[in-house]
């Protein structure tokens, strides 16, 4: 990657660092991206002294008229062919921030390079030729920005001088591209008419576009928001290499997000091993003092000998990435051969790469044609969502959690074939201290399901006090047990009398109560039992955490009995005590219960009998793969 280095960036008058914004500039080949970037450098006073004069002299020696795009010609090949084929990073200043502008290629043959550029951006400038209008490649670039999670987009309609600055032509293009981007969930922050060659609309308004009253390009860029600073995210340090110096074993890598200091307790994923940072090493002075933040390349030593390898990810305990063998990703495909189900690929996340198999393909479309017909394979320059199964565990984050570790690159035969965003991660084991070695059951899941005729599950009944959760749970337990199953009731109040007896009703203690319930229930489910949890569990966030712990085994049932019915029942007298002020933090008489938004089943016990409600639960468990067919057949005959 070649870089034009402009004049040094200045701090603000009070000595603080100005916000930095990373922008990718994309568009169809020959629509004028490089010309616009050259103009931006000139108009913002960001060119190194003498650079413009030097390039004009070079052009004169070659017998070529000077073009602003020559500022971006990082390769001799580009000058000969007249197309941008490198991804060049340029720094310049606006009135309030420092901008890193990534000029990505528009030619169809170089979409791989554009993925590299756009994947680093906080926002984008999409450029369109006023004469040619919106092209297939323009639509693909718009879709690719959506694919890579770039939501801030300013559109520039360039070469307006070629259409005599026609307001009508500008409106046609503005309406077409705005509609296209809206279909992708992106609302352009501005659509700007300009002539990059002549300077109209780049940094100043000119009489030729007097009918336009929006921002200039510089003003539009200035209005885009930088992403959340990487140092504010959770620590992610992908391991690049391990070196042996004298008696030190130094683990080297670049901090992609968060910060790291000596003494920090860290976890190495995907193995889940825990250690403490003994020292942070540097060169020439070592050890390094103080916190090291995102963007710094560091070496660390640990307080114990652990096996690490390239591709492992170091994080702080309690905020680690998920380890997994299964990912779902939205990708843009670049290979000549279509991607099909069952294809063998090389998946690369950060410094880790590993063999993988495509196990499912969905939503495969041609973004250029905006095809509404989904395909079962992904053709070149098309997009789709895929599930991949990895041969070895890998540490990853969904893109929405951490953009630095949530991007995926796919290789085929040693060549980049696609890339995109990690949408979801099927979590595997969680971090455990290195001295703890979990022991697996001697029985396989299929042995248990063959005996019980059901798979393990966590059936989580949530609802207001007295809504009927425990009554339903007991009825379901009796019914499943009578059919040869292995159900186990975990009642919230019962566990608070024992395992959770040390917890109160603060927000923190309520969350811990639910976590413990979920851990116990998940352990039972993984050993083939159906754990039936009856707990008010008022917080939607706590229930979501329970679902993450239980993963695919989780089945949420919302017992939606109205509050007035629950209070009229009041079997434990809690409502009466709460009304009298004798029971603080009681869920039920306030608005502190958060109903589920997408439970597997909703039941109102004031409108159906216990037997009818149990029937519905049983049908849901059958429909979602918990109860096996033989059990359903048996139930029909009882």
PLY file of the C-alpha trace (Angstrom):
ply
format ascii 1.0
element vertex 638
property float x
property float y
property float z
element edge 637
property int vertex1
property int vertex2
end_header
0.00 0.00 0.00
1.47 3.33 -1.07
0.87 6.47 0.91
1.15 10.15 0.02
2.45 11.95 3.07
1.22 15.55 3.32
2.28 18.29 5.69
2.23 17.28 9.37
-1.14 17.36 11.10
-1.52 20.02 13.77
-3.01 19.66 17.19
-5.73 21.99 18.40
-4.67 25.27 20.05
-5.00 23.79 23.53
-2.70 20.92 22.59
-5.33 18.17 22.36
-5.51 15.81 19.41
-8.28 16.51 16.91
-10.79 13.76 16.04
-9.68 11.52 13.18
-12.12 10.38 10.52
-11.42 7.56 8.05
-13.27 7.98 4.74
-13.24 5.72 1.70
-13.90 7.26 -1.69
-15.50 4.86 -4.18
-17.21 4.91 -7.54
-17.23 3.63 -11.11
-13.95 3.72 -13.00
-13.27 7.09 -14.66
-15.92 8.94 -12.65
-13.18 11.14 -11.20
-12.23 9.85 -7.76
-8.52 10.56 -8.04
-9.21 14.01 -9.46
-11.46 14.79 -6.51
-8.84 13.62 -4.02
-6.17 15.74 -5.67
-8.46 18.73 -5.51
-9.25 18.08 -1.84
-5.56 18.05 -0.98
-5.04 21.34 -2.81
-8.15 23.10 -1.54
-7.48 22.18 2.10
-3.83 23.24 1.94
-2.66 19.71 2.72
-0.12 19.22 -0.06
3.56 19.05 0.90
5.39 22.17 -0.18
6.48 21.98 -3.80
4.51 18.79 -4.55
2.13 20.41 -7.04
4.92 22.17 -8.92
6.97 18.96 -9.07
4.11 16.97 -10.59
3.40 19.67 -13.14
7.06 19.58 -14.15
6.98 15.78 -14.47
3.87 16.02 -16.66
5.57 18.61 -18.87
8.64 16.38 -19.31
6.39 13.51 -20.38
4.46 15.71 -22.77
1.22 15.19 -20.87
-1.26 17.79 -19.65
-1.36 18.00 -15.86
-4.20 16.15 -14.16
-5.15 16.41 -10.47
-5.30 12.62 -10.39
-1.52 12.46 -10.80
-1.27 13.23 -7.09
-2.73 9.80 -6.49
-0.76 7.86 -9.09
1.07 5.59 -6.71
2.06 3.12 -9.43
3.66 3.63 -12.86
1.19 1.07 -14.22
-1.65 3.35 -13.24
-0.22 6.24 -15.27
0.08 3.98 -18.31
-3.39 2.40 -18.05
-5.26 5.39 -16.68
-7.03 3.50 -13.87
-6.46 3.50 -10.12
-5.36 0.02 -9.08
-3.83 0.67 -5.68
-5.55 1.55 -2.42
-3.94 4.82 -1.40
-4.32 6.56 1.95
-4.19 10.34 2.07
-4.33 12.65 5.06
-5.76 16.14 5.01
-7.42 18.64 7.35
-10.92 20.06 7.47
-12.03 22.81 9.82
-12.60 20.54 12.79
-10.86 17.21 12.25
-8.08 15.25 10.60
-9.22 13.03 7.75
-7.65 9.86 6.43
-9.08 9.47 2.93
-8.80 6.05 1.32
-8.94 6.20 -2.48
-10.23 2.75 -3.45
-10.29 1.47 -7.05
-13.47 1.50 -9.09
-12.49 -0.84 -11.91
-14.33 -4.17 -11.74
-11.06 -6.09 -11.81
-9.87 -4.45 -8.60
-12.83 -4.90 -6.24
-10.50 -6.88 -3.96
-8.56 -3.71 -3.30
-11.75 -1.80 -2.65
-12.72 -4.31 0.05
-9.37 -3.62 1.71
-10.04 0.12 1.60
-13.70 0.18 2.59
-13.18 -2.25 5.45
-11.14 0.40 7.26
-13.58 3.28 6.87
-15.91 5.19 9.21
-17.78 6.74 6.29
-17.71 6.96 2.50
-17.85 9.34 -0.44
-19.57 7.72 -3.43
-18.79 9.51 -6.69
-20.98 9.45 -9.82
-20.32 10.88 -13.28
-23.07 13.40 -14.12
-23.09 12.36 -17.77
-22.99 8.57 -17.31
-25.19 8.49 -14.21
-25.68 5.54 -11.85
-24.03 2.41 -13.30
-24.08 -1.24 -12.24
-20.66 -0.75 -10.69
-22.01 2.22 -8.72
-24.79 0.02 -7.33
-22.30 -2.70 -6.45
-20.15 -0.20 -4.61
-23.19 1.00 -2.70
-24.05 -2.56 -1.79
-20.46 -3.25 -0.82
-20.48 -0.28 1.56
-23.64 -1.75 3.12
-21.95 -5.15 3.21
-18.96 -3.77 5.09
-21.13 -1.88 7.57
-20.41 1.65 6.32
-23.56 3.61 7.16
-22.39 7.20 6.64
-22.32 8.02 2.93
-22.00 11.36 1.12
-22.72 11.21 -2.62
-20.81 13.42 -5.06
-22.14 13.98 -8.60
-18.96 14.89 -10.47
-18.30 16.37 -13.93
-21.35 18.62 -13.73
-19.56 20.88 -16.23
-20.21 18.17 -18.86
-23.98 18.66 -18.42
-23.79 22.46 -18.09
-24.57 22.19 -14.35
-28.11 21.07 -15.17
-30.26 21.06 -12.03
-32.67 18.65 -13.76
-29.92 16.11 -14.51
-28.61 16.40 -10.96
-32.09 15.76 -9.55
-32.48 12.61 -11.68
-29.22 11.16 -10.36
-29.90 12.26 -6.79
-33.31 10.56 -6.77
-31.99 7.33 -8.32
-29.02 6.88 -6.00
-30.99 7.94 -2.91
-33.63 5.31 -3.66
-30.96 2.64 -4.19
-29.16 3.43 -0.94
-32.43 3.63 0.98
-33.14 0.05 -0.08
-29.88 -0.89 1.66
-30.79 0.95 4.85
-28.47 3.89 4.10
-29.63 7.53 3.98
-27.03 9.73 2.22
-25.93 12.61 4.41
-25.66 14.81 1.30
-25.78 14.64 -2.51
-23.44 17.29 -3.91
-23.01 18.61 -7.49
-19.35 19.36 -8.29
-16.69 19.69 -10.92
-13.55 18.26 -9.34
-11.41 19.39 -12.28
-12.49 23.02 -11.98
-13.04 23.05 -8.20
-16.77 23.86 -8.16
-18.42 22.55 -4.96
-15.27 20.95 -3.56
-14.42 23.54 -0.92
-16.41 26.55 -2.15
-19.74 27.23 -3.84
-19.60 28.81 -7.30
-22.15 30.66 -9.45
-22.46 27.70 -11.83
-24.39 25.75 -9.16
-26.27 28.66 -7.63
-29.45 26.53 -7.56
-27.80 24.14 -5.06
-27.97 25.11 -1.38
-26.41 22.11 0.35
-22.89 21.58 1.73
-19.64 21.45 -0.21
-17.64 18.23 -0.25
-15.37 19.49 2.52
-18.36 20.51 4.64
-20.07 17.15 4.06
-16.95 15.27 5.13
-16.64 17.51 8.16
-20.19 16.56 9.17
-19.51 12.81 9.22
-18.96 11.27 12.65
-15.83 9.32 13.59
-16.39 5.81 14.87
-16.19 5.08 18.57
-12.49 5.23 19.45
-10.94 1.78 19.29
-9.31 2.22 22.68
-12.80 2.36 24.21
-13.67 -1.10 22.93
-12.72 -4.38 24.63
-9.10 -5.46 24.34
-8.28 -7.46 21.21
-4.64 -8.39 20.61
-4.25 -10.98 17.83
-1.00 -12.90 18.24
1.34 -12.43 15.27
4.40 -14.29 16.51
6.15 -15.71 19.58
9.84 -14.93 20.09
12.41 -16.35 22.51
14.88 -13.82 23.97
17.28 -14.97 26.72
14.87 -16.35 29.34
11.89 -14.39 28.07
9.15 -15.73 25.82
7.69 -12.66 24.11
4.27 -12.72 22.50
4.08 -10.09 19.77
1.11 -8.49 18.08
-0.79 -5.30 17.35
-3.48 -4.06 19.74
-6.53 -3.78 17.48
-8.81 -2.36 20.18
-8.80 -1.56 23.89
-5.70 -1.12 26.02
-3.19 -3.32 27.84
-0.92 -2.85 30.85
1.45 -4.97 32.88
-0.47 -6.77 35.61
-3.67 -7.18 33.57
-5.45 -10.53 33.82
-5.95 -11.79 30.28
-7.50 -14.75 28.52
-6.11 -16.37 25.39
-8.81 -17.45 22.95
-9.91 -19.84 21.55
-8.20 -22.04 24.16
-9.70 -20.06 27.06
-6.49 -20.09 29.11
-6.04 -17.36 31.71
-2.79 -15.67 32.74
-1.49 -12.31 33.91
0.69 -9.92 31.90
4.10 -9.94 33.55
5.64 -7.21 31.39
5.11 -5.21 28.24
8.26 -5.23 26.13
9.50 -2.59 23.70
12.54 -1.47 21.73
14.99 0.00 22.50
13.71 0.73 26.02
12.11 -2.15 27.88
9.93 -2.84 29.76
7.34 -0.29 28.62
5.49 1.57 31.37
1.83 2.60 31.32
-1.14 1.50 29.25
-0.61 0.58 25.62
-3.61 1.42 23.44
-5.18 0.46 20.12
-2.85 0.78 17.15
0.33 -0.02 19.12
2.44 -3.04 18.28
3.63 -4.62 21.51
5.37 -7.64 22.96
4.25 -9.12 26.27
5.46 -11.77 28.67
3.16 -13.81 30.93
3.40 -14.96 34.52
3.25 -18.62 33.46
4.24 -20.88 30.60
1.35 -21.34 28.19
1.22 -22.65 24.66
0.17 -19.92 22.23
0.25 -19.72 18.46
-0.23 -17.21 15.69
-3.90 -16.34 15.36
-4.79 -16.61 19.04
-6.57 -13.52 20.39
-5.68 -11.98 23.76
-8.39 -10.14 25.68
-9.28 -9.21 29.22
-11.09 -11.76 31.37
-14.83 -11.16 31.21
-14.81 -9.47 27.79
-13.30 -12.10 25.52
-14.32 -12.86 21.93
-16.29 -16.03 21.35
-14.52 -19.20 20.35
-16.33 -21.09 17.66
-16.24 -23.55 14.81
-19.28 -21.96 13.15
-19.76 -18.46 11.69
-22.43 -16.67 9.74
-21.17 -13.93 7.45
-22.42 -11.55 4.76
-19.89 -11.67 1.94
-19.05 -10.14 -1.44
-17.77 -12.84 -3.82
-14.90 -12.08 -6.24
-13.83 -15.46 -7.61
-14.55 -16.56 -11.19
-16.02 -19.82 -9.93
-19.34 -19.57 -8.10
-19.36 -20.25 -4.37
-21.59 -23.23 -3.65
-22.72 -25.18 -0.62
-20.04 -27.68 0.38
-17.18 -25.58 -1.03
-13.82 -25.82 0.74
-12.32 -22.41 1.53
-9.64 -20.77 3.65
-11.15 -18.34 6.15
-9.00 -15.57 7.60
-9.92 -13.44 10.61
-7.17 -11.19 11.89
-3.96 -13.20 12.03
-5.75 -16.55 12.16
-6.54 -18.58 9.08
-8.03 -22.01 8.82
-9.77 -24.45 6.51
-13.55 -24.20 6.41
-16.58 -25.60 4.64
-19.58 -23.63 3.39
-22.57 -25.40 4.94
-25.36 -22.99 3.90
-25.95 -20.11 1.47
-28.82 -17.62 1.70
-29.82 -14.29 0.18
-27.45 -14.57 -2.79
-28.20 -11.66 -5.13
-26.60 -9.50 -7.81
-26.35 -6.02 -6.27
-25.76 -4.46 -9.67
-29.08 -5.71 -11.03
-30.85 -5.51 -7.66
-32.16 -9.01 -8.36
-35.02 -10.01 -6.10
-34.54 -13.69 -6.94
-32.35 -15.45 -4.41
-29.92 -18.08 -5.63
-28.34 -21.10 -3.96
-24.84 -20.12 -5.08
-22.95 -16.82 -5.13
-21.57 -15.72 -8.49
-18.70 -13.35 -9.11
-19.38 -9.79 -7.91
-22.54 -11.01 -6.17
-23.31 -11.00 -2.46
-24.87 -13.44 -0.02
-25.00 -14.72 3.52
-23.17 -17.95 4.30
-22.71 -20.32 7.21
-19.24 -21.79 7.43
-17.96 -24.66 9.53
-14.32 -24.34 10.60
-11.93 -27.26 10.91
-10.38 -25.72 14.05
-11.77 -23.34 16.69
-11.28 -19.64 16.06
-11.83 -16.50 18.15
-14.20 -13.98 16.59
-16.62 -11.15 17.30
-19.74 -10.14 15.41
-18.94 -7.03 13.42
-21.43 -5.00 15.47
-19.44 -5.81 18.63
-15.99 -5.09 17.24
-15.32 -4.05 13.64
-11.62 -4.90 13.95
-12.21 -8.59 14.69
-15.57 -8.95 12.95
-14.37 -8.89 9.34
-13.70 -11.99 7.29
-11.52 -12.65 4.24
-11.93 -15.79 2.14
-9.16 -17.31 0.05
-9.34 -19.95 -2.66
-6.13 -21.44 -4.03
-4.00 -18.75 -2.40
-6.03 -15.87 -3.85
-8.49 -13.52 -2.18
-11.91 -14.72 -3.31
-14.25 -12.72 -1.09
-14.73 -10.85 2.13
-17.34 -9.42 4.40
-18.76 -9.10 7.89
-19.24 -11.65 10.63
-22.95 -11.46 11.47
-23.09 -14.02 14.26
-20.89 -16.47 16.09
-22.00 -19.80 17.51
-20.24 -19.66 20.87
-18.19 -22.56 22.12
-16.45 -22.94 25.46
-15.91 -19.95 27.69
-12.68 -18.99 29.36
-11.57 -21.08 32.32
-8.46 -20.67 34.48
-5.54 -22.68 33.21
-5.53 -24.86 36.35
-9.14 -25.97 35.83
-9.72 -28.89 33.46
-13.45 -29.56 32.82
-14.34 -33.26 32.68
-16.84 -34.34 30.06
-19.56 -36.88 30.75
-18.85 -40.51 29.88
-22.18 -40.61 28.02
-22.68 -39.22 24.55
-25.69 -36.98 23.81
-27.08 -39.56 21.34
-27.02 -42.22 24.07
-29.13 -40.06 26.35
-31.56 -39.04 23.60
-31.99 -42.71 22.63
-33.09 -43.48 26.20
-35.14 -40.35 26.96
-36.46 -39.79 23.41
-35.66 -36.12 23.64
-32.68 -33.81 23.31
-31.41 -31.65 26.14
-33.07 -28.25 26.47
-33.56 -25.26 28.75
-37.28 -24.38 28.94
-37.34 -20.92 30.51
-40.74 -19.74 31.81
-40.78 -16.01 32.52
-43.62 -13.75 33.63
-45.03 -11.75 36.52
-45.28 -13.30 40.00
-48.41 -15.52 40.23
-48.72 -15.70 36.43
-48.66 -19.51 36.63
-45.00 -20.27 35.82
-44.38 -22.79 38.60
-47.75 -24.48 38.08
-47.00 -24.95 34.38
-43.44 -26.05 35.10
-44.62 -28.74 37.51
-47.29 -29.95 35.10
-44.79 -30.15 32.25
-42.28 -31.95 34.47
-44.86 -34.57 35.47
-46.03 -35.06 31.87
-42.53 -35.52 30.38
-41.44 -37.81 33.21
-44.56 -39.94 32.69
-43.48 -40.47 29.07
-40.01 -41.67 29.97
-38.23 -38.34 29.69
-35.77 -36.71 32.08
-37.18 -33.30 33.09
-35.78 -31.39 36.08
-37.53 -28.40 37.67
-35.44 -25.37 38.64
-37.74 -22.96 40.47
-36.41 -19.45 41.11
-37.59 -19.24 44.72
-36.31 -22.75 45.50
-32.81 -21.88 44.29
-32.88 -18.60 46.22
-33.37 -20.70 49.35
-30.15 -22.59 48.65
-27.62 -22.01 45.86
-28.56 -18.34 45.49
-29.24 -17.69 49.18
-26.39 -15.18 49.30
-28.07 -12.88 46.74
-30.41 -9.99 47.33
-32.61 -8.09 44.90
-30.32 -5.35 43.65
-29.91 -5.12 39.89
-26.49 -6.75 40.15
-27.75 -9.58 42.37
-30.76 -10.21 40.13
-28.43 -10.58 37.14
-26.19 -12.98 39.06
-29.24 -14.99 40.13
-30.25 -15.46 36.50
-26.68 -16.28 35.46
-26.45 -19.06 38.03
-29.84 -20.42 37.03
-28.75 -20.43 33.38
-25.44 -22.13 34.15
-27.10 -24.94 36.12
-29.84 -25.36 33.52
-27.32 -25.41 30.68
-25.22 -28.05 32.42
-28.32 -30.23 32.74
-29.30 -29.63 29.11
-25.86 -30.54 27.83
-26.21 -33.82 29.67
-29.47 -34.65 27.95
-32.03 -33.42 30.52
-34.82 -30.91 29.99
-34.23 -28.19 32.57
-37.52 -26.41 33.28
-36.79 -22.99 34.78
-39.58 -21.04 36.43
-38.32 -17.55 37.30
-39.77 -14.06 37.09
-36.49 -12.90 35.44
-37.84 -9.38 34.77
-34.85 -8.02 32.81
-34.81 -8.60 29.07
-31.03 -8.19 29.11
-30.60 -10.86 31.80
-32.76 -13.29 29.83
-30.72 -12.55 26.71
-27.59 -13.39 28.71
-29.21 -16.67 29.78
-29.93 -17.46 26.13
-26.30 -16.81 25.23
-25.16 -19.21 27.94
-27.58 -21.94 26.87
-27.11 -21.24 23.15
-29.28 -23.42 20.89
-30.82 -25.30 23.85
-32.76 -22.23 25.04
-36.57 -22.10 24.68
-38.25 -19.04 26.19
-41.92 -19.17 27.21
-43.60 -15.91 28.16
-46.42 -16.54 30.64
-48.35 -13.39 29.79
-51.14 -13.53 32.37
-52.37 -9.92 32.95
-51.10 -8.10 36.04
-54.57 -7.68 37.58
-55.18 -11.45 37.34
-51.78 -12.17 38.92
-52.49 -9.80 41.80
-55.93 -11.27 42.37
-54.35 -14.73 42.71
-51.46 -13.70 45.00
-50.85 -17.25 46.36
-47.80 -16.19 48.40
-49.22 -12.89 49.64
-46.41 -10.94 47.99
-48.62 -8.43 46.20
-50.42 -7.55 49.44
-47.11 -7.11 51.27
-45.74 -4.96 48.45
-48.84 -2.76 48.46
-48.41 -2.32 52.21
-44.78 -1.32 51.73
-43.46 -4.41 53.49
-41.78 -5.98 50.44
-39.27 -3.77 48.70
-38.02 -4.45 45.15
-41.04 -6.63 44.35
-41.68 -7.11 40.64
-45.35 -6.85 39.76
-46.94 -3.65 41.01
-44.60 -1.34 39.12
-43.50 -1.29 35.48
-40.19 -3.05 36.08
-41.03 -6.23 34.16
-39.78 -6.23 30.55
-41.82 -8.67 28.41
-39.97 -10.77 25.82
-39.95 -9.44 22.28
-39.43 -12.77 20.50
-40.13 -15.73 22.77
-40.64 -19.23 21.39
-44.11 -19.33 22.93
-46.56 -16.98 24.70
-49.21 -18.33 27.09
-51.93 -16.55 29.06
-53.01 -18.90 31.86
-56.19 -16.89 32.46
-57.47 -18.03 29.06
-56.56 -21.73 29.05
-56.34 -24.62 31.45
-53.04 -26.00 32.76
-53.48 -29.08 30.56
-54.11 -26.97 27.46
-51.06 -24.83 28.19
-48.91 -27.94 28.72
-50.15 -29.26 25.36
-48.97 -26.08 23.65
-45.55 -26.28 25.33
-45.21 -29.90 24.24
-46.07 -29.03 20.65
-43.50 -26.22 20.68
-40.81 -28.57 22.00
-41.64 -31.03 19.25
-41.67 -28.34 16.56
-38.27 -26.99 17.64
-36.55 -30.38 17.74
-36.43 -31.07 21.48
-38.94 -33.93 21.58
-38.25 -36.72 19.12
-40.93 -38.14 16.85
-41.51 -41.26 18.89
-42.39 -39.18 21.94
-44.91 -37.16 19.93
-46.51 -40.36 18.61
-46.73 -41.72 22.16
-48.33 -38.48 23.37
-51.01 -38.75 20.70
-52.02 -42.17 21.99
-52.26 -41.28 25.67
0 1
1 2
2 3
3 4
4 5
5 6
6 7
7 8
8 9
9 10
10 11
11 12
12 13
13 14
14 15
15 16
16 17
17 18
18 19
19 20
20 21
21 22
22 23
23 24
24 25
25 26
26 27
27 28
28 29
29 30
30 31
31 32
32 33
33 34
34 35
35 36
36 37
37 38
38 39
39 40
40 41
41 42
42 43
43 44
44 45
45 46
46 47
47 48
48 49
49 50
50 51
51 52
52 53
53 54
54 55
55 56
56 57
57 58
58 59
59 60
60 61
61 62
62 63
63 64
64 65
65 66
66 67
67 68
68 69
69 70
70 71
71 72
72 73
73 74
74 75
75 76
76 77
77 78
78 79
79 80
80 81
81 82
82 83
83 84
84 85
85 86
86 87
87 88
88 89
89 90
90 91
91 92
92 93
93 94
94 95
95 96
96 97
97 98
98 99
99 100
100 101
101 102
102 103
103 104
104 105
105 106
106 107
107 108
108 109
109 110
110 111
111 112
112 113
113 114
114 115
115 116
116 117
117 118
118 119
119 120
120 121
121 122
122 123
123 124
124 125
125 126
126 127
127 128
128 129
129 130
130 131
131 132
132 133
133 134
134 135
135 136
136 137
137 138
138 139
139 140
140 141
141 142
142 143
143 144
144 145
145 146
146 147
147 148
148 149
149 150
150 151
151 152
152 153
153 154
154 155
155 156
156 157
157 158
158 159
159 160
160 161
161 162
162 163
163 164
164 165
165 166
166 167
167 168
168 169
169 170
170 171
171 172
172 173
173 174
174 175
175 176
176 177
177 178
178 179
179 180
180 181
181 182
182 183
183 184
184 185
185 186
186 187
187 188
188 189
189 190
190 191
191 192
192 193
193 194
194 195
195 196
196 197
197 198
198 199
199 200
200 201
201 202
202 203
203 204
204 205
205 206
206 207
207 208
208 209
209 210
210 211
211 212
212 213
213 214
214 215
215 216
216 217
217 218
218 219
219 220
220 221
221 222
222 223
223 224
224 225
225 226
226 227
227 228
228 229
229 230
230 231
231 232
232 233
233 234
234 235
235 236
236 237
237 238
238 239
239 240
240 241
241 242
242 243
243 244
244 245
245 246
246 247
247 248
248 249
249 250
250 251
251 252
252 253
253 254
254 255
255 256
256 257
257 258
258 259
259 260
260 261
261 262
262 263
263 264
264 265
265 266
266 267
267 268
268 269
269 270
270 271
271 272
272 273
273 274
274 275
275 276
276 277
277 278
278 279
279 280
280 281
281 282
282 283
283 284
284 285
285 286
286 287
287 288
288 289
289 290
290 291
291 292
292 293
293 294
294 295
295 296
296 297
297 298
298 299
299 300
300 301
301 302
302 303
303 304
304 305
305 306
306 307
307 308
308 309
309 310
310 311
311 312
312 313
313 314
314 315
315 316
316 317
317 318
318 319
319 320
320 321
321 322
322 323
323 324
324 325
325 326
326 327
327 328
328 329
329 330
330 331
331 332
332 333
333 334
334 335
335 336
336 337
337 338
338 339
339 340
340 341
341 342
342 343
343 344
344 345
345 346
346 347
347 348
348 349
349 350
350 351
351 352
352 353
353 354
354 355
355 356
356 357
357 358
358 359
359 360
360 361
361 362
362 363
363 364
364 365
365 366
366 367
367 368
368 369
369 370
370 371
371 372
372 373
373 374
374 375
375 376
376 377
377 378
378 379
379 380
380 381
381 382
382 383
383 384
384 385
385 386
386 387
387 388
388 389
389 390
390 391
391 392
392 393
393 394
394 395
395 396
396 397
397 398
398 399
399 400
400 401
401 402
402 403
403 404
404 405
405 406
406 407
407 408
408 409
409 410
410 411
411 412
412 413
413 414
414 415
415 416
416 417
417 418
418 419
419 420
420 421
421 422
422 423
423 424
424 425
425 426
426 427
427 428
428 429
429 430
430 431
431 432
432 433
433 434
434 435
435 436
436 437
437 438
438 439
439 440
440 441
441 442
442 443
443 444
444 445
445 446
446 447
447 448
448 449
449 450
450 451
451 452
452 453
453 454
454 455
455 456
456 457
457 458
458 459
459 460
460 461
461 462
462 463
463 464
464 465
465 466
466 467
467 468
468 469
469 470
470 471
471 472
472 473
473 474
474 475
475 476
476 477
477 478
478 479
479 480
480 481
481 482
482 483
483 484
484 485
485 486
486 487
487 488
488 489
489 490
490 491
491 492
492 493
493 494
494 495
495 496
496 497
497 498
498 499
499 500
500 501
501 502
502 503
503 504
504 505
505 506
506 507
507 508
508 509
509 510
510 511
511 512
512 513
513 514
514 515
515 516
516 517
517 518
518 519
519 520
520 521
521 522
522 523
523 524
524 525
525 526
526 527
527 528
528 529
529 530
530 531
531 532
532 533
533 534
534 535
535 536
536 537
537 538
538 539
539 540
540 541
541 542
542 543
543 544
544 545
545 546
546 547
547 548
548 549
549 550
550 551
551 552
552 553
553 554
554 555
555 556
556 557
557 558
558 559
559 560
560 561
561 562
562 563
563 564
564 565
565 566
566 567
567 568
568 569
569 570
570 571
571 572
572 573
573 574
574 575
575 576
576 577
577 578
578 579
579 580
580 581
581 582
582 583
583 584
584 585
585 586
586 587
587 588
588 589
589 590
590 591
591 592
592 593
593 594
594 595
595 596
596 597
597 598
598 599
599 600
600 601
601 602
602 603
603 604
604 605
605 606
606 607
607 608
608 609
609 610
610 611
611 612
612 613
613 614
614 615
615 616
616 617
617 618
618 619
619 620
620 621
621 622
622 623
623 624
624 625
625 626
626 627
627 628
628 629
629 630
630 631
631 632
632 633
633 634
634 635
635 636
636 637
